[in-house]
Amino acid sequence: CNYAYTMLNDAHKLHAIEIYLQCFPQTLENNALIELFCHFVDEPCFDQLRTKEQLGYVVSSGARRSRGVQGFRVIVQSARKLDHVNQRIELFIDSIRDYISNMSDDIFKKQREGYMVKKVEIPKKMHSQGNKFWNEITNHQFCFDRPQLEVEIIKSLELKDLVQFYDHYIALNSMHRRKISVHVNPSAIALQGANDKKPIADEEDELAAVPNEELPSPPNEENTETIIEPAVEPIVKLTEQPLIIDPITDKDSKDKVIPEKQISLPE
């Protein structure tokens, strides 16, 4: 299944997209597998989508967990149209398999060892350790020695395990792939507000020119009640995504972007 939610945002003029590929329930074994996969994908994701293609300033990837289920996600905040950003993310995801399968055993083991050391690193601040414990409590899992247990599982993971995970849950042609793409676009109000916004220097000059007596006085203590209007739920549109065909990219960036090709998403 392959769906997209589209909604408008009145506060920001930039677009934002989150692609989420649901994988499996949360267990120690599954946690170790998806976290190691995300560790290997994080740097090339940022390098490709942020540094080379410059899709947006905010680019991140990692595991997303909710209500006992977890999956892999990619988030991009961009000024470009989200259909284009979605296509570029899908092309990057399609390239992950070659990146992992072509990795040498030495590099894999070195990266794995580095992640294991980082995972069991003792927090430097007490509140950081406390947050980890409270996270276990609020999730009703109560696994307070989780890092140590998952590291033991990570030790046994090999490169072929990551490839099998990718082929089953992440690959575009996998029948087990479950994707949802959330698109947030700026509304006309947000775009108008961005156009009307004046430079800070101009605002300071205008404020300095206003006499003191014209400035609004503080409200009376007797009349400080705030009227809260009932919240209006935004309209959410659910659409099934069609066949994705990568558009022609900038000639100046052809050497940086992933080669164009047709991607057929599963029904």
N, C-alpha and C positions, 0 to 999 in steps of 0.2 A: 504494500500500500504506500501511497505517495501523495501527501496532502499539504496544502499551504493555508495558513490563516493570514488574512490581511486586515490591518486596522490603521487608523490615523492617530497622529499625536499632535496636540496643539501647542506643546511647549518647545519642541526642538525642530530645527530646520533640516537636520540630517536624517538619512535613512538608517535603519538597523535591521539585521537579519540574524536569526538563529536557526541553524539546521541541526536537528536532533535525530539520531539513529538509535532507536531503542534496541537493547541487546538481551539482557537476561536479569534474573533476580539477584539481589545482593547476598552473596556468600563469600567466605574468605577466599575461596579458589577463584571465583568470578572477579572479586575486587582486585586481587593480585594481577590477574590477566589483563583486565581493561586498564588498570593504572600503568602497567608496564608498556602497553600499547600506546597510551596517551603520552607517556614520557618520550617515546621515540618519535612521535608525530609532532609534538609541540613546536620544536625548533624549525623543522622544514615548513610547517604551516605558516608561522610568522614570517619566515624568510621569503616564501613564495608570494603570499597574499599581501603582506604589508611592505616588505622591503623592495621586492622586484616589481610586482604589479601595482603597488601603491593603491590598493582598493579603498583603504581607509586608515585612520590613525589607530583605531581600536580593532585589533585582530587577536583572537584567542581561541584555544581549543582545549578540550579536556573531557573528563567524565562528568556526567550529570546524574544525580541520584534523587529519587523522590518516591516515597511510599513503598520502599522495599524493592524498587526496580531501578535499573541504571542503564546508561547508554553513552554513546560518544556524541559530542556536540562541537560545532564551530560557530563562533559569533564574530560578526563584522559590523562596524558602524561606518557608514560611507556616505559620500555625497552623490554617488552614482546610483542609477536605477537598480532596484533589487533583483530584477530578472537577470540582469547582466552579472551582478555579484553572485547570485545563486549558481549560475552557469560556471563561473570561475571556481567557486568552491567545489562543485561537483567534479570538475576536471582535476582539481588538486586531489580530491579523494580518490579518483580513479588512478592517480599516479602513485599512491601510497604503496600499493603492492610491489611494484618494481623497486621502490626505494628500500623496502624491508627485505625482500627476497634477494636483492643484490648485495646486501650488507655482509661483510666478512665476519667470521666467527670471533675474531679478535676484537673487532669494534663492538660487536654485540655484547660480548662478555664484559668489556670495559665499561660500556654504558650501563649495563645491568648492575654491575658492582657499584658504580657511582650512585645509581638511584637507590640501591639498598642502604648505602651509608646515609644518604639524605633522609630516607624514610624513618630510620630509627634514631635520628638526631634528637637529642633532648632539647626541648624548647628553652630559650634563654630567659623567658619571662613566665612568672607564675600564672598570669591570667591566660596565656596561650595554652598551657597544660590544662588549666581549668576548663577552657572552652572545649577542648577535646573530650574531656570527661562528660561535660554537660551535653555534648552532641550525642554521645552514646546513650545518655539517659533519655533525652527528648525523642530519640529514634527508637527507644525501647529495645535496644540491642545489647547494651551492657557488656560490651567486649572491650574492657579497659586496657588490655594488652594487645590490641589489634595490630599495631605496627610490627611487633616482634613475630606474631603468628603469620602475618602476610608475607614478611620477609623470608621466612622459611619456605613458603610456597614459591616465591619469586626465584629462589635459588634453583628450583627444579625446572623452571620454564626455559624452553629453547626457542630458537628462531622460528622453527616450524610451527610452534604453537601460536605465534603471532600471525603467521601467514594463514593458518587454518581459521583463526578468529576473524581475520579480515574477510576471507572468502565466504564465511558463513553469514556474518552480520553486516558487513560494511560494503562489500562489493556491489556495484550497480546492477549486475546481472544476477544477484542472488535472490532466490525465491523467498528467503527468510528476512530480507531487508524490510525494515519498518521505519519510514521516514516521515517526520513532520517538519515543515519549514514555516517559521513565524516571521512575517514581514511587517515592519512598522514604518509607515511613510509619514512625512510632515504634511499637516493639513494646510489649507489656504491661510488659516489664522497664523500658524507658525511661520509660514513664508512671508506673510505681510509684516509680521512683527519683526522678522529679521531685516527686512528692507527698511522699516521705519526707525530702527534703532540708531541712535545718534552716537558719535564717538564720545568717550568719557570726558575728554577735554571740553567739548562743546557743552555737555551737561553741567560741568563744574562752573563754566563761565556764566551760564544761565542762572544757576543757583546763586552765584555771588552777586548777580545784578538785582536779585529780588530783595526789597527792603525787609527788615526784620519784622515789621508789623504785618506784612503780607503772608508770612509763614503761618501755616495752620497751628493753632494752639492745641495742647494735649486734650484728649477727650475727658469729659467729666466722669468721675468715678461712678456716678449714678447711672450713666448711660453707656456702659461698656459691654452690654450683652451682644454676643455675636449670633447672628441668624445663620443657621446652617441649612442650606437647601439640600433636598434629597439628591443623592448621587444618581447620575444618568449613565447607565451602562453603555459603553461605545458599541457601535454595530460591528460585529465580527463576521467576516465573509470567509466561508470555507470553500475552497476550490480544489479540484484534483489537477495536479500539475501535468501539462502535456509533454510530448517529446521535446527534449532539450537539444538544441543545435547551437553550438558556440558561435557568436557573431565574429565578424572580422575585427581584429584588434588593431591598435595603433601601430603604424609602421615602425615608429621609433622604439617600440618595446617588444618587437617580435622575437628578439633574442632572449628576452626575460620571461615571457609568459609560456605556459604549457601549450604545446602544439594544439591547434584547433582540430576537432573531430566531432562526429555526431555521437551523442549519448542517448541511448534508448533506455528510459527508466522502466522498471517493472510495473505492471498494472497493479 
